[in-house]
């Protein structure tokens, strides 16, 4: 391992070290899960700072150290830090196992490896490190008797196996594991089949990700890995193959969640559909060849998703439905105001940054002659607006007589409000985020 590789994997080493520290601190009984969650948040903040401090430079055959790696690693660090803060503030999780922060940091470590990988073997290792702790986290947070954890494990391992088969076919077709070797490959049927299986295996982890805040890290990592894979293999006619595949994937991700959210009553499912739809815009930008637009949309997605999960953390029910939101406008008006701003950002109404993200992506789609995808995105946005509107309107309904009032979670409320204000403020002053996205290059 040369010096460039060491500098590139410093964020992953920090997360691995943070997981080790959290595991050691979990041994004494006097140290509770809340303190461990704050330790995880500090480690994640250190990761974001190290990514910005390391910068770019120093080519490596296995891991990247470019503008894209700085952007994605910093985003993963910020998302992990906010998720740990919400875990520390959630009173329903205080009695949980004390190994949850360590597992979250290990999963984030795998996410960093995935976005840094420029070699198929490194991608495979990072994907395993990303998903296995997430399976354990899902089982820990699932209610007793819930089959969601088992379903997530089975679907996730199937997607992992599909990606492994795709990697094996790519190696058989090219004789190399580096991404640059993939970009130089010819039209070998094994090569095209390997690309398709690898794409399907990676995307399946986004489609099957459970609807909780830890899944945001997974979605950011998988999206970053796909952007890098597309960037280095979009040569010749292969670029056309990527465009068709990703445009079709974007259309499905945009249309189906928007329709499904209309009749859904489970709050977590509605938010899950909303996040998949936002990732559909990331796929649309990638299909259009506008990688900075995809990075911009991905950052906006991460912020909005974390804000929505912060609202869920405030609710007393573990699996709330729309009826459980009744009376929230009277009891927690600030939370409902934040939820409304986030919903407006998800729909893409100005002046929120969600509007700028959608305009950025759709403009790129028009330039790429994907007008049909623009029509699908417009229709899906209208459909999804109905689902998001139901989420907000449910807060103004009269509460049931046996309703439990939400706990006064100052930290959770502060996180939701700060993110909602950021979504609104970035719509007026998008310059810093746009500059960061424009610096994304592979």
N, C-alpha and C positions, 0 to 999 in steps of 0.2 A: 504494500500500500504506500503510495507516494504522498508527498505533502499536500498536493491538490485534493486528493481524496479525503485526507484527514480533516482539512479545513471544511470540505463540503459536508461531511457527516457530523460535524460538531453539534448541530441542533439535535440530531438523533441520539448522540451520546448524552446530551444534557437530559433528554427525556428518559432515556434508559437509567441514568443515574438518579433522576427524580423518582422513578418507579422503585428503585432499590431503596432509596431513603424512606419513601412512604411505607414500604414493606417492613423495614426495620422499626420505624416509629410505631407501626401498628401492633407490635408485640406487647409493650406495656399497656395495661388496662386503663391507665389514667389518661392516655391520649385517645381522644374520640375521633369519629369519622369526620366531624366538622373541621378540626385542626388539620387532618390529613388532606382534606379537600383544598384547604387554603395553601398547604404545601404544594399540591399539584398545580394550583393556579400560579404560584410564584415560579415554579419550574417552567410552565408554559410561557409566561411573560419573558423569562430569560431566553427561551428559544426564539421568540419573535425578535428580541434585541440582538441575539447572536446572528440571526439571518441578515438583518440590516447592517450589522457591523462587518460581517465577512465580505459582503458585496459579491462581485463577480470576478472572474479571472481564474486561470489555471485549469486547462482542459484535463479531463480524466476519461479513460475508456469505460468506466463503469458507473460513475455518478456525475451529475452535472453541477456546474457552479456558474449559472448565467442569470439573466434578468428574470426568467420564469421561475427558477428555483428560489430566488430571493422572495418573489411575490407570494408563491404558494406556501413556502415554509413559514413566512411571517403570518399569512392568513391562518394556517393550521395552528400556530402558536396562540393567536388571538382567540380563535374559536375554542380551543381547549381551555384557555384561561377563563373565558366567560362561562363555559360549561361547568368547570370546577367551582366557580363562584356560586352558580345556581345550585349545585349539589350541596355546597356548604350552607346555603341559606334555606334549603328545603326542609322543613320540619318532618316531613314524612319519611325522609331518608336517614335521619339521625340513627335510627335503630338498625340500619342496614349493616352488612358486613363491612369491616374496615379495610378490606382489600380493593374496594371499588375505585379509589383514586389511583392506586398502582396499576390496575387493569386499564384504566382510561389513559394513563401516561404511556403504557406499553402500546396500546392501540394507536395513539398519536405518533409514537416512535415509528411504527410501521407505516403510518401515513406519510411521514417525512421521507422515509426510504422509497416509497412508491413514487412520489413526485420528483425525487432526485434521480431515479433510475434511468440510465441510458443503456442498460444491458438487461436481457430477458431473465437471466438468473437472479440479478438483483431485484427485478420487478417481482419475481416469484417469491423471494424471501420476504420482501416488504409486504406483499399481499397476505402472506401467511401471518406475519406479525400484526398486521392491521385487523384481520378478521377474527382470529381465534380469541383474543381477549374480548372482542365485541360480542361473540357468542356467549361468553361467560357473563358479561355485563347484562345482556338481554335476559338470561335466565335468573340473574339476581334481582332485576327490577320488575320482572313479570309477576302479576298476581298469582296466588296459589291456584292451581288447576288450569291455568291459561296454557293453551297449546301454541301460542305465538312463538315462544322461545324455541320449542322443538321444530316448528315450521321454519323459523329463521335459520336454525342450524342446518336442517336438511337442504333447504334451497341454497343457502350460502355455500355449503360444501359442494353441492352440484355445480354451482357457478365457478367455484375454485377449480374443480376438476376440468370443466370445459376450457377455462383459461389455460390450464396446464397442457391439455391436449393441443390447443392452438400454439402455445410456445414450442412444443415438441415438433409440430409440423413446420413451423417457421425455421427451426434449426435444421430439420431434415432438408428443407428446400434451399437454404442459403449456406449451411455449414458454419454459420456464425451466430453469436448471441447478441452482439452489439447492435444498437439501433441503426447506426450508419450502414452496416451490412444489409439491413433490411431495406433501406432506401435504395441500395444499388441492385436489388434483386430484379430478375426479369419476370415475365408472365408465366410463372410455374403454377400449375393447379394447386400444388401443395402450399405454395406461398399464399395464394388468395384464400384457400381454405383456412390456413393458419391465422391470417388476419381476421377473417370472419369469426372464427371460434374465440380468438383472443378478445375481440371487441364484445362478443356476446357474453363471455365470462366476466369481463370487467363491468359491463353495464348491468348485469344481473345483480351485482352487489348494491347498486343504487336502487334498483327496482324492489329488491327484497329487504332493504334496510328498515329496521323497526322505527316507528315514529317516536323517537325520543332525541334529546339533544346530543347524545353521543354519536348518533348517525350523521350529524352534520359534518364531522371530521371525515368520515368515510366518503361522503359524497364529494367533498372538496378534493380529497386525495385521488379518487377514481377519475374525477373530471380533469384534474391536472395531469394525470398519467395519460389519459386519452388525448389531451391537447398535444403533449410531447410526442406521442406515438404518431399522431396524424401529421405533425409538423415535419418529422424526419422521414416519413414514408410517402408523402404526397408528391411524388415525382412521376412524370409520364402519365399513362392512362390509369395508374393506380389512384391518382388524385381524383379522377372521375368516379371510381368505385367508392372511395371514401365519401364523396359528396352525396351520392345516391343513398348509401347506407345510413349516413348520419342525418340526412334530410328526412328519410323515412322514419328513423328513430325519433327525431324531433317532433314530427307530426303526431306520432302515437303518444309521446310524452305530453304534448300540449292538449290533444283532444280528449283522450280518455279520462285523465284526472278531472278536467273541467266538467265533464258530463257526470262523472261519478260523485262529485262533491255536491251536486244539486239535491240528491236524495239521501245523502249521508247525514247521520245524526250524531255520531261519535266525534267529539272535538279533535281528538288526536288523529283520527283518520282524515278529517277535513284538512288539518294542517299538513299531514303527510301528502295528500293529493296536491296541496298548494306548492309544496317544495319540489315535487316531481315536475309540476308544470313549469316552475322557474328554471329547473335544470333543462327542460325542453328548449328554452331560449338559449341556454349555453350550447346545447347540441346544434341548434340552428345557426348560431354564429360560427361554430366550428365547421359546419358543412359549407358555410359561405366563404371560408378561408380567412375570416376576420378573427384571428386569435386574440388580439387585444380586447375586442368587443366581448369575446367569450370570457376572458379574465374579469372584465368589468362586471358582467352579468353574474359571474360566480361570486364575486365579493358582495354584491347586492343581495344575492340569494342567502349567503351565510348570515348577513346581518338580520334580514327579515325573519329567517328561520329561528335564530336564537331569540329574537324578540317574542315570537309566538310561543316558543317553549318556556320562556320566562313567565308568560301569562298563565300557561298550564301549571307551572310550579306553584303559583299562588292559590290555585283552586284546591279545596280540601279533598276532593274525590281523586282517586288514583286513575280511573278511566272515565273522565267526565263526558257527559252527553250535553246536547244543546239545552235541555231543561235545567241542567245544573248551573247554567250561566244566568238564569233568571234572577233578577234583583241585583246583579253585579253593578249596574249603572248607579244604583242608589247607595250601595255599600262601599264600592271602590270606584268612584268616578274617574280618578286619575288613570287607573288601570284600563278602564273602558276607552278613555281617550287615546291611550297608547295603542290599544288594540285597533281602534278605528284608523289611526294613522298608518299602522302596519298593513291593514287591509286595503287601504287606499293605495299604498305603495305596491302591494301585490297585484292589484288590478292594473296599475300603471297610469294613475291619474296625476297630472301635474299639480303642484310643483315638486312632487316627491322624486327621489332618485330612481325609483322603480320605473317612472315614465322615461327618464333618460336612458336607462338600460334597455328598455324595449325599443325605443327609437334607434338606438345605436345598433341593435341586432337586426331589426327589420330593414334599416337602411343598407346594411351589409348584404342581407338576403336579396334585396332588390338589385344591388350591383352584381350579384352572382346569378341573376336571372332565375331566382327561386320565387317567383311571384305566387305560385300556388301555395307555397309554405307561408307566405305573408297572409294569404286569405285564411288558411287554417289557424294561424296564430291569432288573427283578429276575432274569428268566431269562437275560439277556445277562451279568449280573454273575456268575452261577453258572458259565456256560460259559467266561467269560474267566478265572475263577479256576483252571480246569484248565490253561490256557495259561501263566499266571503261575507256577503251582505247578511245571510242568515246567521252567521257567526256573531256579527255585531248586534243585529236586531234582537237576538235571543237575550242579550244582556239587559234589555229594557222591559222584558216581560215581568209580570208579577211573580215573586218567589213563592214556592210551595210553603205550606205551614211547617213542614218538617225539615226545611232546608237548613243546611249548616253554613254559617257565615264563614267566608274565607279568613284565614289567619292574616294578621297584619305583618306581612313579610316586607320589611323595609328594604332589604337588599334586593329581593326579587322584583319588587315594584320599581326600585331605582334602576335596575338593569333594563326592564321593559321600557321605562320612560326615556332613559338615555338613548337606547337604540332607536326608539320612535323619533326622538328629536334629531338624531343623526341622519335617519332616513329622510326627514324633511329638510334639514340643513344642507345635506349633500345635493339635494335637488336645486338649491340656489347657488351653492358653491361647489361644483363637482370637480374643480380643477385638480386638487391633490389626488383624488382617486383616479381620475382620468390619466394623469401623468404616470401614476404607478402602473396602471394597466397598459399604457403605451410602452412602458419599459419592458414588458413581457416579450422576450425574444428567445428563440431556441437555437 
